[in-house]
Amino acid sequence: MTLTLYQHPFSSYCQKAITALYEKGLPFEAKLLDRSEPVASEFAALSPMGKMPILVHEGRTVFEATAIIEYLEARFPETTRLIPADPLAAAEVRMWERFFDNYIAYPQWRIFAPRLGMEADDGGEKWRAMADKAYGVLEARMADREWVAADMFSMADCAAAPHLLYIDWCYPITDEYPNLRAYRTRLTQRPSYARALDEARPYRVGVPMDIPEGRD
């Protein structure tokens, strides 16, 4: 039975799941969530919280990008691994995957929110401070590494790619963080993520920000 992914290419969490699917070489049917019927109604019936992405496969519905990648690892063990078999290495991957969701994606959204007419707590200052702290952690982490965990491209890098792309657009990763900038470049050049990124380009129209030159 076909893997079906309800998604929007511009969503960072959808890109996270899509990158995993491409990394594993798994074909899937992409259903675009653009409020058109009947896809919108299908999605509403499947998603308990109205959040994307949603994966449907062989009668199972899987929500949350992290859970989708975990499902793909369990269901298709013969494909490229994104979570190591060794439990200690797997714990490292999961730890860094959560780091990007919690300490990069979250402040990125709070920094960006005022551009959508939403208020930012403390004028956004505490979220920029959180981002600065996360940048410092990653700068040290990537000093002598290609990928962020377990000496392999992993689920953590699937999370890092879109989250670092978007936070760099609204709160730039400056030259103060050369290791992090180099890591971000490697992620955008990874074929699986580069493909997801290309698919998202047409949806940049109307985004209320100027994408910095040279930041893809």
N, C-alpha and C positions, 0 to 999 in steps of 0.2 A: 504494500500500500504506500502511496506517495506521501512524503513529508510535505506538509502544508504549513507555511509560515505567514501569519497575519502580521503585517509590518508596514512601516513607512521608512524609506531609505535614509531620510535625514535624521531619524532618531538615533542617538548614540547607543541606546540599549539594543535597538534593532541591529545596528551595525556590529555590535559585540557578538550577537548570535549569528549573524550572517557571515562574519569573518570565520567563526568556528565551522560553519557548514562548508565554506569554501576551502578552508584548511584541510578538512576531512575528505573533500571531494565528493560530498553527498548531494545529489540532485534534489531539488525541492521546488514546489510550486509556491511562488510568492503572491500573496493576495494583498494588494495595496489598500491601505486604510486612508481613504480620502473623503469619507462621509458619503460615498455613493452606495447605492443599493445594488445587489443584495449583500455585498461584503460587509457593510456596516452592521446590518442586522445579524449576520452570522457571528461577527466578532462580539457584539453585545451579548449574545446568548452564550458565548464561550468564556469570556473574560470576567472573572468574579469582581474585579475592581475597575474594569474599563481601561486597563493598562496594557500596552503592547511591549514586546512581541508575545504572540501566542503560537505555540507549535501544536499541530494535530497530527497524530500518527497511530495507525492501527487501533483506533478507538480511544486512544489516550489524548488528553488535553494537558499540555504543560505550559504553565505561565512563569514569568520571570526569566530573564536572559541567562542568569547563572544556572537555574534549574534546567533550562533547555540544554545547555552545554553538558551538564552532568548527565542528562538523559541520553544525549548522543554518545557520550563516552560509554555508558552502560549498554546501550542497545547496539552499538556498532564498534565493538572492541577491536575489530580487524583494521579499522581506519587509523589515520595518524592520531596519536595520543596527544591530548591537551592537558591531561592530568596524569602525572606519573603513577606507575603501579606501586612504587615504594611509598608507604604511608607517610613517612616523614617528609619526603619531597612533595607529596600531594598536599600535606598540610601547609607547606611553604607557599605553594601555588595558590591555594585557597586564601591564605592570609593576605597575599599581595593583591589578589583579585578584589578582596573586600576593601583594601586600602584605596584602590582607584575609585570604587563606587562611593565610598564614604568620605574621602578626604580630597578628591579631585572633582568628581562629578557633582557632589552636593554643593560645595562652595561656588563652583562654576555656575550652577543654576541660580544661586542666590545673588551672585554678582550681576548676572544677566537679567534678572527679573525686572528691575526698573525700566529696562528698554521695552518691556511688554506692558508697562503701566502698573506694575506691582511694586509695592513698597519693599525696600530692603532694610532689615533691622540695622540700627546703628549706622545708617548711611552706607552700608555694605562694608564698613571698615573691618569688622571682625571676620568677615568671609575672606577678604583679601589677606588678612593676617593668617588665617587657616591655610590658604593657598600658599603663602610664602613658606610656612612651616613645612607643608607637604613637598614643595619644590626642594627645600633643603634636604629633606630625608631622601628624596629620589636622586638628587645630585650626588650624595655620598654613596647611595646604593649602586648607582650605575657607573661608578668610577672605573671599574675593571670588569664590567659585564656586558654581554651583548643583549641578553634578555633578562627580565627582572627576577625570575625565579627558576630554580631547579635546572639551570644550564640548558634550557630548551625553550622554544616558543610554546607558550602555554595559554591556558584560560586567562591567566593574569594579564598577558599581553593583549589578548582579545579585548579585555576591558580597558587597558591603558590606551589603546590606539584612538578610539573616538573621544574618550574623555580628555586626553591631552590635546587633541586637535582643537576641541571646542573651547577649553579653558584658555588656550593660547590666543584664541581670537578675542576674547573679552578681557583677559588679564595676562598679557604677554609673558612668556617664559624668556627672560632677558639673557644677555650674554654672561650674566653672573652665574648661569647654570649651564655650562658647555656640555657636561655629560648628559644632562636631561634633554637638552636640545638635540644632541646627536641621537639619543634614543628615540625621541619623537620622530626624527627623520627616518630612522630605520623602520619604524612602525609604518609610516606612510608609504614606504617602498616595499613592504612585504606584499607579495602578489595577492594574497587572500584579502588583506585589508585595502590594498590599492583598488581592487575590483569593487569592493563595497563602497569605497569613497567615490569612485567614478560614477556609480549608479546614483549617488546622492547629489551630485553636482547640479542637475537640473532643478532641484528643489531649493537651491540657495536664494532664488529670486524672492524678494520681499522680506528676507531676514533683516531685522532692524540692527544691523551692525556692518561696519566696513571691515572686510576680511583683510588683515594686514598683508602687504605685498611680500611674496616669498614664503608665506605660511600656508601654502596650498590653497 
